[in-house]
Amino acid sequence: MWFFTMTVPAYAFFRGAAPERRAAITILVWFLSSPVYDRFFGAPQFYTVDVGHAVMDAMEMTAMAAIALRANRAWPLWAAGAELTAVSGHLAMAIHPAGVTSAYWAVTELPLFLQLLALALGTLAHERRLRRIGPYRDWRSHEPAR
């Protein structure tokens, strides 16, 4: 997991444009802050809500959603949706903790792979689009339509 979580953002950072770089930084900040949190408060046990990781996931979801709303790309929506799944897992565990420990692990840990896939495919699509049509806007225009 470390290999993909370090190489995909590096690929996006060096080969992508502003949206890919911001998403790469967002993923890396979350990924690298998690073991620091775990060192002080203990690793998640998945039998009760881990409030610290829930807050970190909510912050990452907010950052990914902000990128998705502004980027002139479709893939950030996938990444934001994956993180929404993780946040939903924390909420589900808080509402009904009995018997959902495996599901809690799955919905809070596996979205990272979906985000990495979205970032890798999005960066690849960006590279191909650059070769095909040349430079294009990284961010959507906020000018009203005419």
Sequence and secondary structure as in RCSB ss.txt:
>XXXX:A:sequence
MWFFTMTVPAYAFFRGAAPERRAAITILVWFLSSPVYDRFFGAPQFYTVDVGHAVMDAMEMTAMAAIALRANRAW
PLWAAGAELTAVSGHLAMAIHPAGVTSAYWAVTELPLFLQLLALALGTLAHERRLRRIGPYRDWRSHEPAR
>XXXX:A:secstr
 HHHHHHHHHHHHHHS HHHHHHHHHHHHHHHHHHHHHHHH    SSS  HHHHHHHHHHHHHHHHHHHHBS SH
HHHHHHHHHHHHHHHHHHHH  TT HHHHHHHHHTHHHHHHHHHHHHHHHHHHHHHHH    SB   S   
